[in-house]
Amino acid sequence: MTEKASIKMQHISPIDLRSIPHRISYLKRFLNFTEADGAAIQASAAVLGPLIPAVLDAVYTNLLSYDITAKAFAPPQPEFDGPTPASVQDLTLDHPQILHRKDFLKRYLLQLVGNQEWDDESKIWDYMDKVGIMHTGEPGFKHRARRPELRVEYVHMGALLAFVEDVVVGAVMGTEELDLQTKTQTIRAWNKLLWIQNDLFARHYVVDRDSKFAPRGSTALAKAADAKYPDAAVTAENNFKLLGPILGGAFTVLIWLLYTKR
């Protein structure tokens, strides 16, 4: 009789996932995000760096193509004291408020490709988590505490990350400077990183039943969630929190399989 191979099962405490280092440790292990992935992201700066202006234009052209996403840029923006548009229709790629937002996205991308430490305690994860918080209407960063709030609904943040990933994949696959193996490693690394960022958005929007944690990114929404879900009753959206890392891992495996078949 053939013995079935046993699988070593690790225990993950839902309560521990409230902690960024514990959460990152779990996500990295689930997605198999390694130091080699971090090195691939850092190395991609040579390819992606020169393309950042074009990436910023592509991202904000897309965001300004829909009133539901463009409206987030019409009110006064955090850290910006310049002119505001009279209406959402007045927003263009060269409007001062859009230039301000493009500058933030530029600094965000440079933070990712310039990061050199990818351990569970790395400051990059805390930075990415605060980026998630700041889009919920809460400051996220201390210096934003007295500034106008920025509220963008989660559906748009998820769509934006998918759009950014598509741009990254296109840029990496389109360059002639990298061989196929390096392209594959780079795309897999960015896929894992952006799915981790996706989770660091989702945790501030979605009620988590298992950890009895209501999203704290928006105080008003958190209070409403606590009132409606005294036991942190799960919503249908919460299933996506678990589905996200699974899909990210599946996509990574698919890329690996396609590469090995060549």
URQUI-V924227 format. One line per field, one symbol per residue. ss: DSSP state (H for helix, E for strand, C for the rest). phi: phi as a letter, one per 30 degrees, with the letter a starting at -180 (. if undefined). psi: psi as a letter, one per 20 degrees, with the letter a starting at -180 (. if undefined). A space follows every 10 residues. Layout:
ss = ???
phi = ???
psi = ???
This chain:
ss = CCCCCCCCCC CCCCCHHHCH HHHHHHHHHH HCCCHHHHHH HHHCHHHHHH HHHHHHHHHH HHHCCCHHHH HHHCCCCCCC CCCCCCCHHH CCCCCHHHHH HHHHHHHHHH HHHHCCCCCC CCHHHHHHHH HHHHCECCCC CHHHCCCCCC ECCHHHHHHH HHHHHHHHHH HHHHCCCCCH HHHHHHHHHH HHHHHHHHHH HHCCCCCECC CCECCCCCHH HHHHHHHHCC CCCCCHHHHH HHHHHHHHHH HHHHHHHHHH CC
phi = .dddddcdcc ccdeddddde edddeddddd dhdcdddddd ddddeddded ceeddddddd dddddbddcd ddcddeceib cddcddaddd dbdcdedddd dddddddddd dddcdccbdd cedddddddd ddddccjcdi cedceccedb cbddeddddd dddddddded dddddcdcdd dddddddddd eddddddedd dedcccdcdd chbddcdbed ddddddddbe chedcddddd dddeeddddd dddddddddd dd
psi = pppppqpopq pophhhihpg gggggggggg ilorhhgghh gghihhghgi igghgggggh gghiiphhhh hijgrpqqjp jaqqqhrhii prhjqhhhhg hhhghghghh ggiiqipjrh jqihhhghgh hggiiiiqgf qhijhjrqqo opqhhhgghg ghgggggggg gghiqjiqrh ghgggggggh ggghhghghi ghiihppogg jloqpjhogg hgghghghmh klpqrhhhhh hhhghghghg hghgggghgi i.
